[in-house]
Amino acid sequence: MEPRSPNEVAEKESHGKPPADAGIREKAFKEANKSKCMAEERKEGTGSSPPRDDVLRKRDFQRPRGMDLGSFMVDSKKVDEQPESIQIQPVEEVDEAVGEIVSLFSKGDEQSNEPGAVQRDGTVQSAPELDSVEDLAVHGERRLGLGLLVAMVTVWSAIGAVVGTVLPPELSGLGLFSMGVFGLYLGERWIPKPSMRLLGVTWVIISMKLFYGLVLDSWHWGWFDASPLGANETLGLGMLAVVAGNVFIAQRHDEDAIAAQATLILLIVGSAAGALYGEVGVAAMVGIGTLLMHGLAFMRRSGNLASLGIASSYLWVGVHALSNDWSFFGVELVRFDDELLLFLLMAGVTATNAVVAASFVRAENWFSDALKALGLGKPALWSVSVGLGMIGALLAIAANRLETGYALAQLLLLVSAFSASYLVVRGVHLKDLAPFILYPAPVMLIGLSLLTSGAFDVSLPAGLSPYSLYAAVTAVLTAAALLRNQTSVSDHVLWMGGTVIVVLLTLLIPAGEADGNGRLLLISQGVVWVGLSWLAIQRDSPSIAGTAVLAPWVWLMFFASDVESRVVSMDLIPISLDEIDLATWLCVLIVQQISVNVHHGETGLNLAARLAGASEVGARFRDSGFAKLWNLSFIF
């Protein structure tokens, strides 16, 4: 049956019914066409694509209705939804050799990022660390306990001294031995308990001190006179036996404080040997004692013993160099009269200490913890050991202050060895340092020994002594090594090293009226300060800039005037400077000051934040501009 067209249907209906409206006929025609299209689509299938009316219906549903007035407005919510900009604080590189040291100067708003720093609007971004008052309140009880332990050691030692000196020898010996055994018993009982460990260690230290005193008293009472080895030799063997027992107990309880006592006794034994074998015996025993101390530090992997060994070895060499027939608890301190022997001993001790300081650079030690408790940062073992060792080395240098060439040679020996040690810690390979320090050092020491011993009759140009030649060559080689690896040297080392060198030059170069070396002193210092100024500009370092600008004026106030004579009524270091030389030096300082301030005028003084209230004071200074380098240099 064939389908009929809409016209035929309409015509048939028009014959039987009344004529319909034209709008109704048109609507019926559209629906018929739509049904026909849908029938054709069903015949073709819909497996490949969705029906067209479904797609149109979906698009019609997704089409927005009406008018969106918000599209013509600024949407403030979108601004709030934007992620906040994250301020990435620059990570300051920490020098492993120097450690954490409070910087005296800061650049711009650098100090506003520190914990507890007060901002310009009065807010504090991060909580402050414990200041000195809070630290004392938190740890005061523990420190009070340590003070009581120290008092107990003092009282018990005083009782032992009374027993050893007042009572008869037999009763004294029995009393000292009984007191020592009693202390060891308490240590064996209390050290294994964590809450009583510190008290037990204290008793062991007291006991070992009593045993050392018993050996010395036995020698004093004449109990060793009948020994076939001799009284003095028996005394030395007895002290070494007690030292061995001391080390054994320290290993048993794994305690550095007990072992530290043995290291100090080794040096005393070395000094006592000087009374028998002279300065050669002292040099040999000090060298052997230094090796034994560092060997014990390596065996225990103890930074405490390493730092103590470095400091004590230099101190003992310096005491013997400066001694004038001194006597310490009955031990005669023999003076080093042979300059070459003292110099070679210093070279050996310095080389050993430089290696040990580089090996234990990351180890914990008592000295760093003590400085941290004082709020001065936490310096590393390398810087603490070198700083303490320099005190003893300064004694040896000061003993020969009037011999400028010899003193400068000792100074350059220390600078060269510890510069190499520092660069190794900072990651410089030994092969890069070998042409400047490692290879020339033994050759120059051999040449120095031959020239000073008179084996070769060689006259040096310009009347230089062998030690002056050694100092000049070492200075050139060390400077070349530092300049080649200057990127590995931190700002702290540069400004602290420059300050130490200036102080040593002031002590070593005699510039009194009779000496006439005032111009040489100013020239040598000028090289240091001008070099630091150039480094401050090149490295953009506020700490170096502040030191290079202010330190020369401080030096002039203390050493170019009579300040010390007005304070202590005596001229400690006589320095006489010519008027023309001083005027020229002042002009150089003014030019240097202006050149540095042009680049670092905004550098400000950074007060110690651990002192109570110092953050607020520092904020006041910063906002007022008084502590800027321009103003400070003008005031000085």
PyMOL commands that set and color helices and strands:
alter all, ss='L'
color gray80, all
select helices_A, chain A and resi 6-16+22-44+52-62+69-72+76-81+110-113+132-166+169-190+194-220+231-253+256-300+303-322+339-359+366-373+381-398+404-425+430-438+440-453+461-463+466-484+486-488+491-508+518-539+542-559+563-568+579-600+614-624+629-635
alter helices_A, ss='H'
color red, helices_A
select strands_A, chain A and resi 99-101+105-107+326-328+331-333+377-379+603-605
alter strands_A, ss='S'
color yellow, strands_A
deselect
rebuild
show_as cartoon
